Each structure stands twice: as C-alpha cells, then as structure tokens.
Amino acid sequence: GTKVELKNINSFRFAKAAMEYEIHRQEKLLREGGVILQETRLWNPDKGETAPMRSKEEAHDYRYFPDPDLVPLRISADMVEDVRKSLPELPTARQKRFIEAYGLTEYDARVLTSEKSIAEFFEESLKAQVEVAGVSAKDLAKDTTNWVMVELRALLNRGKTESQEEVQEIPIANSPVSPKALATLLSLKRNGEISGPTAKAILEEMFDTGKSAEEIVQSKGLTQVSDEPVLEGFIDEVMAKNPMQLAQYRSGKEAVFGFFVGQVMKASGGKANPAKVNNLLKKKLRPS
C-alpha cells in the first residue's frame, strides 16, 4: 500500500514497461522481507529498469499541508445561480438550439458548434439574410449551413489569399469573406439574380480579392437573365439552329432536352435563369 511514483516516461510503451518492472521489483522485495519506500523513481529505457530519484515520506515533502489561515468557503445557491447566468451559451446547449430553432440535422448542428467562431459566423450571416428576405431563419438555415460548411470551408482550408506568400489554413474568424458579405451573396442567388454555379465562382473571387458580391457581379456583368421575352429569344434561336434535335425530342427522345438546356445557357453566356429556361423550354418544345 505504499506509493511509488515513476517519472521520465515519454511513451505508452515505456509506461507499460516501467509499471511491469515495478510490479516485479516490489513483489520480489516484499517476498524477501524488504520494505517498500515512498519515493519517486526514474525510468531508464536503456537498462529497462527504474532507479531511485528522491524519497517522499511526509506531507511537507509534497509541498502541501493544512493552512490554519484559510477560512471556510461557503457557496450559496444564489452564488451558483449568478455564475450560471453569467456563462455564455455552451456548445451542447447551442447545438440543441440549432436543431430546434433552425431545423438542422444533428450532424450539421454539431459541426457548426464545434467552434464558437463557426457558430457565430453562421448565425450572423443567417440573421443578415433574415433582415432582408422576409422569411424565417429556418427557411434559410440549411442553405446557409451548406455554404458555410462546404463552400467557404473549402476556401479556408485552401488558405490562399493575395496577401499571403504561403498557403495555410485560415480560421473562420479571419475569413476574407465576412458573414454579411456571404449573406449578400446568398441573397443574390436566392433572388434569382445569379445562378448557383456563378455564386460559387463569385465567392472564390470575394475570398481572393476582398471585393463584395455586388462589385463582382456589376464589373463582370454576371446578373442572371430572368426576363421571359429575352429567354424565349435565346430558345427560339437554339431551336432554329438545331432542327434535327428538335425533331428527335418531339418524336419522344426526351434525353435531348438536356442538349437544349445546355445550348440556351451557352447562347446566354451562362446568364440565363436555369429554372425559367427549363419551364420555357418544356412549353416551347411541345409540338404546335
């Protein structure tokens, strides 16, 4: 029952070897009628044995002893409650709230709350969108989660900015794209002003240059075309140039539909609203 401490152990393998050695050493010593001393021993990995370092017999050897000047510490229930109220929202509580308030999956909520900075970035971006979208946070939460966890995270892991010579991971708190900047980009996408693929390309340029989504859209003319007469003009042009594919589609070969979508997008320079293109094509391609 006498305590022996072991030091100078720097691996689990040596820890196991040192304990096994001590078990055998102490067992042998006791069987021979010896006495186990309370001491600290060093482990010698070269010799595979322990050796005395210093003895410890009384409390003062460990530098602890009763202090007669310490007064009793009494903590009341009110003190505990005051401390509890002063605490920030803890990860488990925030994870539960994300699931209940935003309808997120347990996995998404767990990833978002794995770091305080990620959770705060997500909520700040979500709040900025809600203020201008006129819809509930729950309606926007899943899309925002995907852009924070997938698109932005990929850029942060890539870690490349114009001001850096070396590539390294960037903490989300230092992201060149702020929560509000991301919110603006997602609002443009949701309003149909830019397409999903265009939004991804814009996000990357925002990350690399620090420019806003509006600046990039305006300077490059990336606004998505949603005007139906304009889209119908592109569709009519594509149909006129591809009579063979038109005949195939109208004869029942529906796989050709994707060809027309691609050609219309190409004709529009990738700016056509894909959803509207699909709807208009279905009407236009029907036999008159």
NUVEXVEX-701999 format. One record per atom (N, C-alpha, C): atom name; x, y, z; residue in one letter. Coordinates in steps of 0.02 Angstrom, whole numbers. Layout:
N
 kemar     px     py     pz fimar
    CA      X      Y      Z     a
...
This chain:
288
 kemar     px     py     pz fimar
     N     39    -61      0     g
    CA      0      0      0     g
     C     41     63      0     g
     N    106     58     -6     t
    CA    148    118     -7     t
     C    156    144    -78     t
     N    151    209    -86     k
    CA    151    240   -153     k
     C    222    250   -179     k
     N    232    230   -242     v
    CA    294    243   -277     v
     C    277    279   -342     v
     N    308    337   -355     e
    CA    295    374   -416     e
     C    350    360   -467     e
     N    330    359   -530     l
    CA    379    348   -584     l
     C    380    409   -629     l
     N    440    432   -648     k
    CA    447    490   -692     k
     C    495    474   -749     k
     N    502    524   -793     n
    CA    546    518   -851     n
     C    521    464   -900     n
     N    455    463   -910     i
    CA    424    415   -956     i
     C    392    454  -1014     i
     N    412    440  -1076     n
    CA    389    481  -1131     n
     C    350    442  -1185     n
     N    327    383  -1169     s
    CA    285    347  -1217     s
     C    242    296  -1179     s
     N    188    275  -1211     f
    CA    145    225  -1180     f
     C    182    158  -1173     f
     N    226    144  -1221     r
    CA    264     81  -1219     r
     C    309     79  -1157     r
     N    343    136  -1145     f
    CA    387    140  -1086     f
     C    347    141  -1021     f
     N    287    172  -1023     a
    CA    245    173   -963     a
     C    226    102   -943     a
     N    209     62   -994     k
    CA    191     -8   -981     k
     C    251    -46   -954     k
     N    308    -36   -986     a
    CA    369    -72   -966     a
     C    390    -53   -895     a
     N    385     12   -878     a
    CA    405     36   -812     a
     C    360      7   -758     a
     N    295      6   -771     m
    CA    248    -22   -721     m
     C    259    -97   -711     m
     N    271   -132   -766     e
    CA    283   -204   -760     e
     C    347   -217   -720     e
     N    399   -176   -733     y
    CA    461   -183   -695     y
     C    449   -171   -621     y
     N    411   -118   -603     e
    CA    398   -102   -534     e
     C    358   -156   -499     e
     N    310   -185   -535     i
    CA    270   -240   -506     i
     C    316   -297   -485     i
     N    360   -316   -530     h
    CA    406   -371   -514     h
     C    456   -352   -460     h
     N    482   -289   -462     r
    CA    530   -267   -412     r
     C    500   -266   -342     r
     N    440   -238   -337     q
    CA    409   -232   -271     q
     C    387   -301   -245     q
     N    363   -343   -290     e
    CA    342   -411   -269     e
     C    402   -449   -242     e
     N    458   -446   -278     k
    CA    519   -480   -257     k
     C    544   -454   -190     k
     N    541   -386   -182     l
    CA    565   -355   -121     l
     C    523   -376    -61     l
     N    457   -378    -70     l
    CA    413   -398    -15     l
     C    421   -471      3     l
     N    429   -514    -48     r
    CA    438   -585    -35     r
     C    502   -599      5     r
     N    551   -555     -6     e
    CA    615   -564     29     e
     C    615   -529     97     e
     N    556   -501    117     g
    CA    551   -469    182     g
     C    572   -396    183     g
     N    581   -367    125     g
    CA    601   -297    122     g
     C    542   -249    132     g
     N    556   -185    132     v
    CA    505   -133    142     v
     C    502    -87     81     v
     N    441    -73     57     i
    CA    432    -26      1     i
     C    437     45     28     i
     N    482     84      0     l
    CA    489    154     21     l
     C    445    200    -21     l
     N    417    251     11     q
    CA    379    301    -27     q
     C    429    347    -60     q
     N    433    344   -126     e
    CA    485    380   -161     e
     C    466    393   -234     e
     N    506    433   -265     t
    CA    500    445   -338     t
     C    558    410   -372     t
     N    542    371   -424     r
    CA    594    334   -460     r
     C    594    355   -533     r
     N    652    353   -563     l
    CA    659    369   -634     l
     C    659    305   -675     l
     N    635    310   -736     w
    CA    636    253   -782     w
     C    695    261   -830     w
     N    735    209   -834     n
    CA    792    208   -879     n
     C    775    161   -936     n
     N    757    189   -996     p
    CA    737    146  -1051     p
     C    794    105  -1080     p
     N    856    129  -1071     d
    CA    913     91  -1097     d
     C    925     27  -1057     d
     N    919     32   -991     k
    CA    929    -26   -948     k
     C    864    -65   -936     k
     N    807    -32   -951     g
    CA    743    -66   -940     g
     C    728    -74   -866     g
     N    747    -25   -825     e
    CA    735    -30   -753     e
     C    724     39   -723     e
     N    697     39   -662     t
    CA    687    102   -626     t
     C    744    112   -576     t
     N    755    176   -557     a
    CA    807    192   -509     a
     C    782    247   -463     a
     N    803    247   -398     p
    CA    780    299   -351     p
     C    799    369   -374     p
     N    753    415   -365     m
    CA    767    485   -380     m
     C    766    527   -316     m
     N    712    522   -278     r
    CA    708    555   -213     r
     C    654    522   -171     r
     N    662    525   -105     s
    CA    613    495    -60     s
     C    562    547    -39     s
     N    501    524    -24     k
    CA    448    568      0     k
     C    412    531     57     k
     N    420    558    116     e
    CA    393    523    173     e
     C    334    558    206     e
     N    337    625    209     e
    CA    285    663    244     e
     C    250    711    195     e
     N    195    740    219     a
    CA    156    786    177     a
     C    198    844    152     a
     N    242    870    196     h
    CA    281    929    176     h
     C    329    913    118     h
     N    346    848    110     d
    CA    388    830     54     d
     C    353    842    -12     d
     N    287    841    -11     y
    CA    248    853    -71     y
     C    227    927    -77     y
     N    250    967    -30     r
    CA    236   1039    -28     r
     C    161   1054    -18     r
     N    126   1010     17     y
    CA     58   1028     36     y
     C     48   1011    109     y
     N      9   1054    144     f
    CA     -3   1044    215     f
     C    -63   1087    234     f
     N    -96   1072    289     p
    CA   -153   1112    311     p
     C   -133   1184    325     p
     N   -173   1232    302     d
    CA   -159   1303    313     d
     C   -209   1330    364     d
     N   -187   1348    423     p
    CA   -233   1371    476     p
     C   -264   1439    460     p
     N   -236   1476    411     d
    CA   -261   1543    397     d
     C   -318   1543    345     d
     N   -332   1487    314     l
    CA   -385   1483    265     l
     C   -453   1479    300     l
     N   -498   1526    283     v
    CA   -565   1525    314     v
     C   -610   1478    275     v
     N   -662   1452    305     p
    CA   -709   1408    269     p
     C   -741   1444    210     p
     N   -748   1409    155     l
    CA   -779   1438     95     l
     C   -849   1409     88     l
     N   -898   1452     93     r
    CA   -968   1430     88     r
     C   -999   1460     25     r
     N  -1023   1418    -19     i
    CA  -1052   1440    -82     i
     C  -1128   1430    -79     i
     N  -1164   1484    -84     s
    CA  -1237   1480    -80     s
     C  -1267   1463   -148     s
     N  -1330   1442   -148     a
    CA  -1366   1427   -209     a
     C  -1372   1489   -253     a
     N  -1379   1548   -222     d
    CA  -1384   1610   -261     d
     C  -1318   1625   -297     d
     N  -1262   1611   -265     m
    CA  -1197   1622   -297     m
     C  -1190   1576   -358     m
     N  -1210   1514   -350     v
    CA  -1206   1466   -405     v
     C  -1250   1489   -463     v
     N  -1310   1514   -448     e
    CA  -1356   1536   -500     e
     C  -1329   1598   -535     e
     N  -1298   1643   -497     d
    CA  -1268   1703   -528     d
     C  -1213   1684   -577     d
     N  -1172   1636   -558     v
    CA  -1118   1614   -603     v
     C  -1147   1581   -665     v
     N  -1200   1540   -655     r
    CA  -1231   1506   -711     r
     C  -1259   1557   -762     r
     N  -1289   1610   -737     k
    CA  -1318   1661   -781     k
     C  -1264   1700   -819     k
     N  -1205   1703   -790     s
    CA  -1151   1741   -822     s
     C  -1114   1701   -875     s
     N  -1127   1636   -878     l
    CA  -1093   1594   -926     l
     C  -1119   1606   -997     l
     N  -1077   1601  -1048     p
    CA  -1101   1605  -1117     p
     C  -1139   1542  -1135     p
     N  -1172   1542  -1192     e
    CA  -1208   1483  -1215     e
     C  -1156   1429  -1230     e
     N  -1162   1372  -1198     l
    CA  -1113   1318  -1207     l
     C  -1129   1276  -1269     l
     N  -1079   1240  -1295     p
    CA  -1087   1204  -1358     p
     C  -1147   1158  -1361     p
     N  -1158   1119  -1308     t
    CA  -1213   1071  -1308     t
     C  -1280   1106  -1312     t
     N  -1287   1160  -1274     a
    CA  -1349   1199  -1275     a
     C  -1360   1232  -1342     a
     N  -1306   1258  -1371     r
    CA  -1312   1291  -1437     r
     C  -1329   1239  -1491     r
     N  -1299   1181  -1486     q
    CA  -1314   1128  -1534     q
     C  -1388   1110  -1532     q
     N  -1414   1102  -1472     k
    CA  -1486   1086  -1464     k
     C  -1530   1141  -1492     k
     N  -1510   1204  -1481     r
    CA  -1549   1260  -1506     r
     C  -1548   1263  -1582     r
     N  -1490   1249  -1612     f
    CA  -1485   1248  -1685     f
     C  -1533   1196  -1716     f
     N  -1538   1139  -1683     i
    CA  -1582   1086  -1708     i
     C  -1655   1107  -1702     i
     N  -1672   1135  -1645     e
    CA  -1742   1152  -1632     e
     C  -1764   1216  -1668     e
     N  -1721   1267  -1668     a
    CA  -1740   1332  -1697     a
     C  -1733   1334  -1773     a
     N  -1682   1299  -1799     y
    CA  -1667   1304  -1871     y
     C  -1683   1241  -1910     y
     N  -1702   1188  -1875     g
    CA  -1719   1126  -1910     g
     C  -1659   1091  -1940     g
     N  -1600   1102  -1912     l
    CA  -1539   1070  -1938     l
     C  -1534    998  -1914     l
     N  -1496    958  -1951     t
    CA  -1483    890  -1929     t
     C  -1434    892  -1870     t
     N  -1431    838  -1833     e
    CA  -1385    834  -1777     e
     C  -1313    842  -1800     e
     N  -1297    813  -1858     y
    CA  -1229    818  -1885     y
     C  -1211    890  -1901     y
     N  -1256    925  -1938     d
    CA  -1242    994  -1957     d
     C  -1234   1038  -1894     d
     N  -1279   1028  -1846     a
    CA  -1277   1068  -1785     a
     C  -1212   1055  -1747     a
     N  -1190    993  -1746     r
    CA  -1129    976  -1710     r
     C  -1067   1007  -1743     r
     N  -1065   1007  -1810     v
    CA  -1008   1037  -1845     v
     C  -1007   1112  -1835     v
     N  -1066   1143  -1840     l
    CA  -1069   1216  -1834     l
     C  -1051   1239  -1764     l
     N  -1064   1198  -1714     t
    CA  -1049   1218  -1644     t
     C   -983   1188  -1620     t
     N   -945   1158  -1664     s
    CA   -880   1129  -1644     s
     C   -832   1184  -1623     s
     N   -841   1244  -1651     e
    CA   -801   1302  -1631     e
     C   -847   1362  -1623     e
     N   -835   1401  -1572     k
    CA   -877   1459  -1559     k
     C   -879   1507  -1619     k
     N   -821   1517  -1650     s
    CA   -816   1564  -1706     s
     C   -858   1541  -1766     s
     N   -862   1475  -1778     i
    CA   -901   1449  -1834     i
     C   -976   1460  -1820     i
     N   -997   1445  -1759     a
    CA  -1067   1454  -1740     a
     C  -1087   1528  -1746     a
     N  -1044   1573  -1724     e
    CA  -1060   1644  -1727     e
     C  -1061   1669  -1798     e
     N  -1016   1644  -1841     f
    CA  -1015   1664  -1912     f
     C  -1081   1643  -1945     f
     N  -1101   1581  -1932     f
    CA  -1163   1554  -1961     f
     C  -1223   1596  -1941     f
     N  -1230   1609  -1876     e
    CA  -1289   1646  -1852     e
     C  -1290   1718  -1875     e
     N  -1232   1749  -1879     e
    CA  -1229   1819  -1902     e
     C  -1249   1824  -1975     e
     N  -1225   1776  -2015     s
    CA  -1243   1776  -2086     s
     C  -1317   1761  -2095     s
     N  -1343   1715  -2056     l
    CA  -1414   1698  -2059     l
     C  -1457   1757  -2040     l
     N  -1438   1791  -1987     k
    CA  -1476   1849  -1963     k
     C  -1478   1904  -2016     k
     N  -1421   1916  -2050     a
    CA  -1418   1967  -2102     a
     C  -1464   1952  -2160     a
     N  -1471   1887  -2176     q
    CA  -1517   1868  -2230     q
     C  -1590   1876  -2210     q
     N  -1605   1857  -2148     v
    CA  -1675   1861  -2124     v
     C  -1699   1934  -2126     v
     N  -1655   1980  -2110     e
    CA  -1673   2051  -2107     e
     C  -1697   2078  -2174     e
     N  -1672   2048  -2230     v
    CA  -1691   2074  -2296     v
     C  -1735   2026  -2336     v
     N  -1739   1963  -2314     a
    CA  -1775   1913  -2353     a
     C  -1849   1910  -2337     a
     N  -1867   1928  -2276     g
    CA  -1938   1924  -2258     g
     C  -1963   1853  -2248     g
     N  -1917   1806  -2235     v
    CA  -1936   1737  -2221     v
     C  -1904   1716  -2155     v
     N  -1924   1658  -2130     s
    CA  -1898   1636  -2066     s
     C  -1826   1610  -2072     s
     N  -1791   1611  -2016     a
    CA  -1722   1586  -2015     a
     C  -1720   1512  -2033     a
     N  -1772   1475  -2014     k
    CA  -1773   1404  -2028     k
     C  -1774   1391  -2103     k
     N  -1806   1435  -2142     d
    CA  -1809   1427  -2215     d
     C  -1741   1438  -2247     d
     N  -1698   1476  -2215     l
    CA  -1633   1493  -2244     l
     C  -1575   1454  -2213     l
     N  -1589   1419  -2158     a
    CA  -1535   1389  -2119     a
     C  -1497   1335  -2157     a
     N  -1531   1290  -2191     k
    CA  -1497   1234  -2225     k
     C  -1451   1259  -2280     k
     N  -1475   1306  -2320     d
    CA  -1433   1332  -2374     d
     C  -1372   1368  -2346     d
     N  -1383   1408  -2294     t
    CA  -1327   1444  -2262     t
     C  -1277   1395  -2232     t
     N  -1303   1342  -2202     t
    CA  -1259   1290  -2173     t
     C  -1214   1261  -2226     t
     N  -1242   1244  -2284     n
    CA  -1203   1213  -2338     n
     C  -1148   1260  -2362     n
     N  -1164   1324  -2368     w
    CA  -1114   1371  -2393     w
     C  -1059   1384  -2342     w
     N  -1076   1383  -2278     v
    CA  -1025   1393  -2226     v
     C   -982   1330  -2219     v
     N  -1015   1271  -2216     m
    CA   -980   1209  -2202     m
     C   -942   1181  -2262     m
     N   -968   1194  -2322     v
    CA   -939   1164  -2382     v
     C   -899   1214  -2423     v
     N   -934   1265  -2450     e
    CA   -902   1311  -2497     e
     C   -849   1355  -2464     e
     N   -869   1389  -2410     l
    CA   -822   1434  -2376     l
     C   -767   1395  -2341     l
     N   -785   1339  -2312     r
    CA   -736   1298  -2276     r
     C   -682   1273  -2323     r
     N   -701   1256  -2385     a
    CA   -652   1232  -2434     a
     C   -601   1287  -2449     a
     N   -624   1348  -2453     l
    CA   -579   1404  -2467     l
     C   -534   1418  -2407     l
     N   -562   1412  -2347     l
    CA   -523   1423  -2287     l
     C   -468   1369  -2280     l
     N   -485   1308  -2297     n
    CA   -436   1253  -2293     n
     C   -383   1262  -2346     n
     N   -404   1289  -2403     r
    CA   -355   1303  -2456     r
     C   -308   1359  -2433     r
     N   -336   1408  -2398     g
    CA   -297   1458  -2364     g
     C   -259   1507  -2407     g
     N   -279   1516  -2470     k
    CA   -239   1559  -2513     k
     C   -271   1628  -2520     k
     N   -232   1680  -2505     t
    CA   -254   1748  -2518     t
     C   -197   1785  -2552     t
     N   -213   1840  -2583     e
    CA   -162   1877  -2620     e
     C   -107   1904  -2575     e
     N   -124   1916  -2512     s
    CA    -75   1945  -2466     s
     C    -30   1893  -2433     s
     N    -40   1830  -2447     q
    CA     -1   1778  -2415     q
     C     47   1745  -2465     q
     N    109   1735  -2443     e
    CA    157   1700  -2485     e
     C    149   1626  -2478     e
     N    132   1603  -2418     e
    CA    125   1531  -2405     e
     C     52   1513  -2398     e
     N     35   1452  -2417     v
    CA    -33   1427  -2411     v
     C    -42   1396  -2342     v
     N    -92   1419  -2305     q
    CA   -104   1392  -2239     q
     C   -179   1399  -2223     q
     N   -203   1357  -2178     e
    CA   -273   1359  -2160     e
     C   -289   1424  -2124     e
     N   -345   1454  -2141     i
    CA   -366   1518  -2112     i
     C   -424   1505  -2064     i
     N   -420   1529  -2002     p
    CA   -476   1523  -1956     p
     C   -536   1562  -1983     p
     N   -596   1538  -1971     i
    CA   -655   1571  -1999     i
     C   -662   1642  -1971     i
     N   -636   1654  -1911     a
    CA   -639   1721  -1882     a
     C   -599   1771  -1924     a
     N   -550   1746  -1962     n
    CA   -508   1789  -2005     n
     C   -527   1783  -2078     n
     N   -586   1756  -2092     s
    CA   -607   1746  -2161     s
     C   -611   1812  -2199     s
     N   -582   1814  -2260     p
    CA   -588   1875  -2301     p
     C   -660   1890  -2319     p
     N   -703   1839  -2318     v
    CA   -774   1848  -2331     v
     C   -810   1851  -2264     v
     N   -839   1908  -2248     s
    CA   -874   1916  -2184     s
     C   -942   1883  -2186     s
     N   -972   1873  -2127     p
    CA  -1040   1844  -2126     p
     C  -1090   1884  -2167     p
     N  -1087   1950  -2162     k
    CA  -1134   1992  -2200     k
     C  -1121   1989  -2275     k
     N  -1057   1983  -2294     a
    CA  -1039   1978  -2365     a
     C  -1067   1913  -2394     a
     N  -1061   1858  -2356     l
    CA  -1089   1795  -2378     l
     C  -1165   1800  -2382     l
     N  -1196   1834  -2334     a
    CA  -1269   1843  -2334     a
     C  -1292   1879  -2397     a
     N  -1255   1930  -2417     t
    CA  -1272   1967  -2478     t
     C  -1268   1922  -2539     t
     N  -1215   1881  -2543     l
    CA  -1207   1835  -2600     l
     C  -1265   1786  -2603     l
     N  -1283   1758  -2545     l
    CA  -1338   1709  -2544     l
     C  -1405   1741  -2561     l
     N  -1413   1804  -2542     s
    CA  -1474   1840  -2559     s
     C  -1479   1850  -2635     s
     N  -1423   1867  -2667     l
    CA  -1422   1875  -2740     l
     C  -1441   1809  -2774     l
     N  -1415   1755  -2747     k
    CA  -1430   1689  -2777     k
     C  -1503   1672  -2766     k
     N  -1528   1683  -2706     r
    CA  -1597   1665  -2690     r
     C  -1647   1707  -2730     r
     N  -1630   1769  -2744     n
    CA  -1674   1813  -2782     n
     C  -1672   1800  -2856     n
     N  -1628   1755  -2877     g
    CA  -1625   1738  -2948     g
     C  -1582   1785  -2989     g
     N  -1544   1828  -2955     e
    CA  -1502   1875  -2992     e
     C  -1439   1841  -3018     e
     N  -1416   1789  -2983     i
    CA  -1360   1749  -3007     i
     C  -1376   1676  -2996     i
     N  -1344   1632  -3034     s
    CA  -1356   1560  -3027     s
     C  -1312   1531  -2973     s
     N  -1326   1468  -2954     g
    CA  -1285   1435  -2904     g
     C  -1212   1429  -2924     g
     N  -1197   1403  -2985     p
    CA  -1127   1398  -3006     p
     C  -1092   1466  -3008     p
     N  -1129   1517  -3031     t
    CA  -1100   1584  -3033     t
     C  -1084   1608  -2963     t
     N  -1129   1593  -2915     a
    CA  -1119   1614  -2846     a
     C  -1055   1583  -2818     a
     N  -1041   1520  -2835     k
    CA   -980   1487  -2811     k
     C   -917   1522  -2838     k
     N   -921   1540  -2902     a
    CA   -863   1574  -2933     a
     C   -854   1643  -2901     a
     N   -909   1676  -2887     i
    CA   -905   1743  -2856     i
     C   -876   1737  -2786     i
     N   -897   1686  -2748     l
    CA   -872   1677  -2680     l
     C   -796   1669  -2681     l
     N   -771   1631  -2728     e
    CA   -698   1622  -2732     e
     C   -663   1687  -2746     e
     N   -692   1728  -2791     e
    CA   -661   1793  -2806     e
     C   -666   1840  -2747     e
     N   -722   1837  -2710     m
    CA   -730   1877  -2649     m
     C   -675   1859  -2600     m
     N   -663   1794  -2593     f
    CA   -613   1769  -2546     f
     C   -543   1792  -2565     f
     N   -528   1791  -2630     d
    CA   -460   1808  -2652     d
     C   -447   1883  -2657     d
     N   -500   1922  -2670     t
    CA   -489   1993  -2682     t
     C   -517   2039  -2628     t
     N   -564   2012  -2588     g
    CA   -596   2054  -2537     g
     C   -652   2097  -2565     g
     N   -668   2090  -2629     k
    CA   -722   2129  -2660     k
     C   -790   2102  -2637     k
     N   -841   2145  -2641     s
    CA   -909   2123  -2624     s
     C   -940   2087  -2683     s
     N   -993   2049  -2669     a
    CA  -1028   2013  -2722     a
     C  -1056   2061  -2774     a
     N  -1085   2117  -2750     e
    CA  -1114   2166  -2797     e
     C  -1061   2195  -2844     e
     N  -1002   2210  -2818     e
    CA   -948   2236  -2859     e
     C   -930   2188  -2915     e
     N   -922   2124  -2897     i
    CA   -902   2074  -2946     i
     C   -956   2063  -2998     i
     N  -1019   2058  -2975     v
    CA  -1074   2048  -3022     v
     C  -1078   2106  -3071     v
     N  -1071   2167  -3046     q
    CA  -1077   2226  -3089     q
     C  -1019   2232  -3137     q
     N   -958   2222  -3111     s
    CA   -899   2231  -3154     s
     C   -894   2178  -3209     s
     N   -920   2119  -3196     k
    CA   -916   2064  -3246     k
     C   -982   2051  -3281     k
     N  -1032   2089  -3265     g
    CA  -1097   2080  -3298     g
     C  -1125   2010  -3287     g
     N  -1125   1988  -3225     l
    CA  -1146   1919  -3210     l
     C  -1219   1912  -3190     l
     N  -1256   1967  -3193     t
    CA  -1326   1963  -3172     t
     C  -1363   1912  -3213     t
     N  -1401   1870  -3180     q
    CA  -1438   1816  -3213     q
     C  -1497   1844  -3252     q
     N  -1506   1819  -3312     v
    CA  -1562   1840  -3355     v
     C  -1624   1801  -3337     v
     N  -1676   1836  -3314     s
    CA  -1738   1803  -3296     s
     C  -1797   1830  -3336     s
     N  -1785   1879  -3378     d
    CA  -1839   1909  -3418     d
     C  -1863   1859  -3471     d
     N  -1926   1840  -3467     e
    CA  -1952   1786  -3511     e
     C  -1946   1802  -3585     e
     N  -1963   1861  -3609     p
    CA  -1955   1875  -3681     p
     C  -1883   1867  -3705     p
     N  -1835   1887  -3662     v
    CA  -1765   1880  -3681     v
     C  -1746   1806  -3684     v
     N  -1769   1767  -3635     l
    CA  -1754   1696  -3633     l
     C  -1787   1660  -3692     l
     N  -1847   1680  -3709     e
    CA  -1882   1650  -3766     e
     C  -1844   1663  -3831     e
     N  -1812   1722  -3834     g
    CA  -1771   1738  -3893     g
     C  -1713   1689  -3900     g
     N  -1680   1675  -3844     f
    CA  -1625   1626  -3845     f
     C  -1651   1557  -3866     f
     N  -1708   1538  -3839     i
    CA  -1737   1472  -3853     i
     C  -1755   1466  -3927     i
     N  -1787   1517  -3953     d
    CA  -1807   1516  -4024     d
     C  -1746   1510  -4069     d
     N  -1693   1545  -4050     e
    CA  -1630   1543  -4089     e
     C  -1601   1473  -4089     e
     N  -1599   1441  -4030     v
    CA  -1571   1374  -4024     v
     C  -1614   1324  -4062     v
     N  -1680   1330  -4057     m
    CA  -1724   1283  -4092     m
     C  -1716   1289  -4168     m
     N  -1708   1350  -4192     a
    CA  -1700   1361  -4264     a
     C  -1634   1332  -4290     a
     N  -1582   1333  -4248     k
    CA  -1517   1308  -4269     k
     C  -1510   1232  -4262     k
     N  -1555   1200  -4228     n
    CA  -1549   1128  -4216     n
     C  -1614   1091  -4232     n
     N  -1633   1091  -4296     p
    CA  -1696   1058  -4316     p
     C  -1695    982  -4305     p
     N  -1636    952  -4313     m
    CA  -1632    879  -4305     m
     C  -1646    859  -4233     m
     N  -1615    893  -4185     q
    CA  -1626    878  -4114     q
     C  -1698    895  -4094     q
     N  -1726    947  -4126     l
    CA  -1796    964  -4111     l
     C  -1843    908  -4132     l
     N  -1829    880  -4192     a
    CA  -1870    826  -4217     a
     C  -1863    764  -4173     a
     N  -1801    751  -4149     q
    CA  -1790    694  -4105     q
     C  -1829    701  -4040     q
     N  -1828    760  -4011     y
    CA  -1864    771  -3948     y
     C  -1939    762  -3958     y
     N  -1964    790  -4011     r
    CA  -2037    787  -4024     r
     C  -2060    717  -4044     r
     N  -2011    676  -4063     s
    CA  -2029    606  -4080     s
     C  -2025    561  -4018     s
     N  -2009    591  -3961     g
    CA  -2009    552  -3899     g
     C  -1941    542  -3866     g
     N  -1888    567  -3897     k
    CA  -1821    559  -3868     k
     C  -1809    616  -3817     k
     N  -1833    605  -3756     e
    CA  -1832    658  -3706     e
     C  -1762    675  -3680     e
     N  -1715    629  -3691     a
    CA  -1646    642  -3668     a
     C  -1616    702  -3702     a
     N  -1644    721  -3760     v
    CA  -1617    778  -3798     v
     C  -1632    844  -3762     v
     N  -1677    841  -3714     f
    CA  -1696    902  -3678     f
     C  -1635    935  -3646     f
     N  -1591    894  -3618     g
    CA  -1530    921  -3587     g
     C  -1487    958  -3636     g
     N  -1487    934  -3699     f
    CA  -1449    968  -3752     f
     C  -1474   1039  -3762     f
     N  -1540   1047  -3763     f
    CA  -1569   1114  -3773     f
     C  -1554   1160  -3714     f
     N  -1557   1132  -3654     v
    CA  -1541   1173  -3595     v
     C  -1470   1199  -3601     v
     N  -1424   1155  -3618     g
    CA  -1354   1174  -3624     g
     C  -1342   1227  -3678     g
     N  -1377   1219  -3734     q
    CA  -1369   1267  -3790     q
     C  -1397   1335  -3772     q
     N  -1453   1336  -3736     v
    CA  -1483   1400  -3716     v
     C  -1436   1435  -3666     v
     N  -1409   1397  -3619     m
    CA  -1363   1426  -3571     m
     C  -1301   1453  -3606     m
     N  -1278   1417  -3657     k
    CA  -1220   1439  -3695     k
     C  -1236   1504  -3733     k
     N  -1295   1505  -3763     a
    CA  -1315   1564  -3802     a
     C  -1322   1626  -3757     a
     N  -1340   1615  -3694     s
    CA  -1348   1671  -3648     s
     C  -1284   1689  -3612     s
     N  -1230   1654  -3629     g
    CA  -1167   1666  -3595     g
     C  -1168   1642  -3524     g
     N  -1211   1592  -3510     g
    CA  -1215   1564  -3443     g
     C  -1255   1606  -3395     g
     N  -1289   1658  -3420     k
    CA  -1325   1704  -3377     k
     C  -1399   1688  -3370     k
     N  -1425   1642  -3411     a
    CA  -1496   1627  -3409     a
     C  -1515   1594  -3343     a
     N  -1574   1610  -3318     n
    CA  -1600   1579  -3257     n
     C  -1618   1506  -3273     n
     N  -1582   1457  -3246     p
    CA  -1593   1387  -3265     p
     C  -1665   1363  -3254     p
     N  -1695   1383  -3198     a
    CA  -1763   1361  -3183     a
     C  -1811   1386  -3235     a
     N  -1805   1450  -3253     k
    CA  -1850   1478  -3304     k
     C  -1837   1450  -3373     k
     N  -1773   1436  -3387     v
    CA  -1756   1405  -3451     v
     C  -1790   1337  -3457     v
     N  -1788   1298  -3404     n
    CA  -1820   1232  -3404     n
     C  -1895   1237  -3416     n
     N  -1927   1282  -3381     n
    CA  -2000   1290  -3388     n
     C  -2020   1314  -3458     n
     N  -1983   1363  -3484     l
    CA  -1999   1389  -3550     l
     C  -1984   1339  -3605     l
     N  -1930   1301  -3597     l
    CA  -1913   1250  -3647     l
     C  -1967   1197  -3652     l
     N  -1993   1176  -3594     k
    CA  -2046   1125  -3595     k
     C  -2107   1148  -3634     k
     N  -2121   1212  -3631     k
    CA  -2179   1239  -3668     k
     C  -2161   1247  -3742     k
     N  -2101   1273  -3755     k
    CA  -2081   1288  -3823     k
     C  -2069   1225  -3865     k
     N  -2044   1172  -3833     l
    CA  -2026   1113  -3871     l
     C  -2085   1068  -3887     l
     N  -2142   1083  -3857     r
    CA  -2201   1043  -3874     r
     C  -2222   1054  -3946     r
     N  -2245   1002  -3979     p
    CA  -2269   1011  -4049     p
     C  -2327   1061  -4051     p
     N  -2324   1107  -4097     s
    CA  -2376   1158  -4102     s
     C  -2439   1129  -4136     s
